[in-house]
Amino acid sequence: MKEKNTNRIKWVHLRLTTEEMNLLQRRFEKSLCPKLSDFARKNMLGKPVILKYRNQSVDDFILEISRLRADLNAVGNNYNQMVKKLHTLQQIPEFRDWIYACLEQKEILFDSIEKIKNCVLKLAEKWLQ
């Protein structure tokens, strides 16, 4: 069988205004095409172009969950440090200070958990609409 030659050997030169080029660039950035030439070729030949689609509410949710995750990691690290400190305590005043610090970290942890619950509830309400 003869193989079909798919090499592109013909050139098309095209001049655009700055506004036209900006528009072309913006549309290209919204597509999944790897190169501007692929995007332009598909448009000129009337072939379908797959565009990126972003759900802003999901993006916002992911950003908020990422922040809360960082907060929870910090609280978890602090709590681990306090437990390690507990194992080294020798006197009662040090123990009392540790208990107060532990109670503060507990409140911070519960606040973070409450924020996560609220975010998940908001997202669930949006998805169920």
C-alpha positions as YAML, in Angstrom:
chain: A
units: angstrom
residues:
- id: 1
  name: MET
  ca: [0.00, 0.00, 0.00]
- id: 2
  name: LYS
  ca: [1.05, 3.53, -0.67]
- id: 3
  name: GLU
  ca: [1.33, 5.78, 2.37]
- id: 4
  name: LYS
  ca: [-0.38, 9.14, 2.23]
- id: 5
  name: ASN
  ca: [2.03, 12.04, 2.60]
- id: 6
  name: THR
  ca: [0.87, 14.14, 5.58]
- id: 7
  name: ASN
  ca: [3.84, 16.52, 5.68]
- id: 8
  name: ARG
  ca: [2.80, 20.14, 5.52]
- id: 9
  name: ILE
  ca: [4.95, 21.76, 2.87]
- id: 10
  name: LYS
  ca: [2.80, 24.73, 1.85]
- id: 11
  name: TRP
  ca: [2.99, 28.08, 3.66]
- id: 12
  name: VAL
  ca: [0.23, 30.65, 4.20]
- id: 13
  name: HIS
  ca: [1.38, 34.09, 5.23]
- id: 14
  name: LEU
  ca: [-1.15, 36.18, 7.08]
- id: 15
  name: ARG
  ca: [-0.97, 39.69, 8.48]
- id: 16
  name: LEU
  ca: [-3.14, 40.70, 11.44]
- id: 17
  name: THR
  ca: [-3.74, 43.90, 13.33]
- id: 18
  name: THR
  ca: [-2.76, 44.02, 16.99]
- id: 19
  name: GLU
  ca: [-6.41, 43.66, 18.02]
- id: 20
  name: GLU
  ca: [-6.91, 40.69, 15.72]
- id: 21
  name: MET
  ca: [-3.78, 39.00, 17.05]
- id: 22
  name: ASN
  ca: [-4.87, 39.62, 20.65]
- id: 23
  name: LEU
  ca: [-8.27, 38.10, 19.89]
- id: 24
  name: LEU
  ca: [-6.66, 35.09, 18.21]
- id: 25
  name: GLN
  ca: [-4.30, 34.65, 21.18]
- id: 26
  name: ARG
  ca: [-7.13, 34.85, 23.75]
- id: 27
  name: ARG
  ca: [-9.18, 32.26, 21.86]
- id: 28
  name: PHE
  ca: [-6.12, 30.02, 21.50]
- id: 29
  name: GLU
  ca: [-5.48, 30.17, 25.26]
- id: 30
  name: LYS
  ca: [-9.04, 28.97, 25.89]
- id: 31
  name: SER
  ca: [-8.51, 25.94, 23.64]
- id: 32
  name: LEU
  ca: [-6.74, 22.66, 24.26]
- id: 33
  name: CYS
  ca: [-4.63, 23.03, 21.09]
- id: 34
  name: PRO
  ca: [-0.91, 22.66, 21.86]
- id: 35
  name: LYS
  ca: [0.22, 25.23, 19.28]
- id: 36
  name: LEU
  ca: [-1.19, 28.43, 17.82]
- id: 37
  name: SER
  ca: [-0.67, 27.06, 14.31]
- id: 38
  name: ASP
  ca: [-2.83, 24.00, 15.13]
- id: 39
  name: PHE
  ca: [-5.57, 26.26, 16.48]
- id: 40
  name: ALA
  ca: [-5.47, 28.57, 13.43]
- id: 41
  name: ARG
  ca: [-5.42, 25.62, 11.00]
- id: 42
  name: LYS
  ca: [-8.46, 23.99, 12.63]
- id: 43
  name: ASN
  ca: [-10.37, 27.27, 12.53]
- id: 44
  name: MET
  ca: [-9.50, 27.95, 8.89]
- id: 45
  name: LEU
  ca: [-10.42, 24.43, 7.80]
- id: 46
  name: GLY
  ca: [-13.67, 24.42, 9.79]
- id: 47
  name: LYS
  ca: [-12.61, 21.57, 12.07]
- id: 48
  name: PRO
  ca: [-13.87, 21.42, 15.66]
- id: 49
  name: VAL
  ca: [-11.75, 23.03, 18.36]
- id: 50
  name: ILE
  ca: [-12.04, 21.71, 21.91]
- id: 51
  name: LEU
  ca: [-12.21, 24.51, 24.47]
- id: 52
  name: LYS
  ca: [-11.31, 24.45, 28.15]
- id: 53
  name: TYR
  ca: [-14.25, 24.79, 30.48]
- id: 54
  name: ARG
  ca: [-13.76, 25.91, 34.07]
- id: 55
  name: ASN
  ca: [-16.46, 25.77, 36.72]
- id: 56
  name: GLN
  ca: [-15.71, 28.83, 38.86]
- id: 57
  name: SER
  ca: [-17.62, 27.55, 41.90]
- id: 58
  name: VAL
  ca: [-15.56, 24.34, 41.93]
- id: 59
  name: ASP
  ca: [-12.35, 26.33, 41.47]
- id: 60
  name: ASP
  ca: [-13.30, 28.56, 44.42]
- id: 61
  name: PHE
  ca: [-14.15, 25.51, 46.51]
- id: 62
  name: ILE
  ca: [-10.82, 23.85, 45.73]
- id: 63
  name: LEU
  ca: [-8.96, 27.03, 46.64]
- id: 64
  name: GLU
  ca: [-10.80, 27.31, 49.95]
- id: 65
  name: ILE
  ca: [-10.27, 23.64, 50.78]
- id: 66
  name: SER
  ca: [-6.55, 24.05, 50.02]
- id: 67
  name: ARG
  ca: [-6.34, 26.95, 52.48]
- id: 68
  name: LEU
  ca: [-8.21, 24.97, 55.13]
- id: 69
  name: ARG
  ca: [-5.93, 21.99, 54.55]
- id: 70
  name: ALA
  ca: [-2.90, 24.17, 55.19]
- id: 71
  name: ASP
  ca: [-4.54, 25.47, 58.37]
- id: 72
  name: LEU
  ca: [-5.29, 21.94, 59.55]
- id: 73
  name: ASN
  ca: [-1.73, 20.84, 58.82]
- id: 74
  name: ALA
  ca: [-0.40, 23.72, 60.91]
- id: 75
  name: VAL
  ca: [-2.74, 22.87, 63.80]
- id: 76
  name: GLY
  ca: [-1.79, 19.19, 63.55]
- id: 77
  name: ASN
  ca: [1.91, 20.06, 63.67]
- id: 78
  name: ASN
  ca: [1.38, 22.28, 66.71]
- id: 79
  name: TYR
  ca: [-0.58, 19.55, 68.45]
- id: 80
  name: ASN
  ca: [2.14, 16.97, 67.75]
- id: 81
  name: GLN
  ca: [4.76, 19.32, 69.18]
- id: 82
  name: MET
  ca: [2.68, 19.77, 72.32]
- id: 83
  name: VAL
  ca: [2.30, 16.03, 72.81]
- id: 84
  name: LYS
  ca: [6.07, 15.59, 72.45]
- id: 85
  name: LYS
  ca: [6.53, 18.36, 75.02]
- id: 86
  name: LEU
  ca: [4.14, 16.57, 77.40]
- id: 87
  name: HIS
  ca: [6.38, 13.53, 77.42]
- id: 88
  name: THR
  ca: [9.32, 15.66, 78.59]
- id: 89
  name: LEU
  ca: [7.55, 17.65, 81.34]
- id: 90
  name: GLN
  ca: [8.83, 17.18, 84.86]
- id: 91
  name: GLN
  ca: [6.95, 19.79, 86.93]
- id: 92
  name: ILE
  ca: [3.28, 20.68, 87.44]
- id: 93
  name: PRO
  ca: [3.51, 24.40, 86.32]
- id: 94
  name: GLU
  ca: [4.86, 23.28, 82.95]
- id: 95
  name: PHE
  ca: [2.00, 20.82, 82.70]
- id: 96
  name: ARG
  ca: [-0.57, 23.57, 83.42]
- id: 97
  name: ASP
  ca: [0.89, 25.76, 80.65]
- id: 98
  name: TRP
  ca: [0.74, 22.86, 78.26]
- id: 99
  name: ILE
  ca: [-2.94, 22.25, 79.04]
- id: 100
  name: TYR
  ca: [-3.81, 25.90, 78.27]
- id: 101
  name: ALA
  ca: [-1.91, 25.75, 74.99]
- id: 102
  name: CYS
  ca: [-3.69, 22.50, 74.13]
- id: 103
  name: LEU
  ca: [-7.10, 24.06, 74.75]
- id: 104
  name: GLU
  ca: [-6.24, 26.96, 72.42]
- id: 105
  name: GLN
  ca: [-5.15, 24.55, 69.68]
- id: 106
  name: LYS
  ca: [-8.35, 22.55, 70.19]
- id: 107
  name: GLU
  ca: [-10.46, 25.66, 69.56]
- id: 108
  name: ILE
  ca: [-8.47, 26.49, 66.42]
- id: 109
  name: LEU
  ca: [-8.92, 22.92, 65.19]
- id: 110
  name: PHE
  ca: [-12.67, 22.97, 65.81]
- id: 111
  name: ASP
  ca: [-12.98, 26.32, 63.99]
- id: 112
  name: SER
  ca: [-11.17, 24.88, 60.98]
- id: 113
  name: ILE
  ca: [-13.37, 21.80, 60.97]
- id: 114
  name: GLU
  ca: [-16.46, 24.01, 61.12]
- id: 115
  name: LYS
  ca: [-15.21, 26.03, 58.11]
- id: 116
  name: ILE
  ca: [-14.69, 22.80, 56.16]
- id: 117
  name: LYS
  ca: [-18.21, 21.64, 57.00]
- id: 118
  name: ASN
  ca: [-19.66, 24.95, 55.83]
- id: 119
  name: CYS
  ca: [-17.71, 24.82, 52.55]
- id: 120
  name: VAL
  ca: [-18.85, 21.28, 51.86]
- id: 121
  name: LEU
  ca: [-22.46, 22.24, 52.61]
- id: 122
  name: LYS
  ca: [-22.29, 25.22, 50.24]
- id: 123
  name: LEU
  ca: [-20.85, 23.07, 47.47]
- id: 124
  name: ALA
  ca: [-23.45, 20.35, 48.04]
- id: 125
  name: GLU
  ca: [-26.25, 22.94, 47.81]
- id: 126
  name: LYS
  ca: [-24.86, 24.27, 44.52]
- id: 127
  name: TRP
  ca: [-24.56, 20.78, 43.03]
- id: 128
  name: LEU
  ca: [-28.06, 19.78, 44.14]
- id: 129
  name: GLN
  ca: [-29.74, 22.75, 42.44]
...
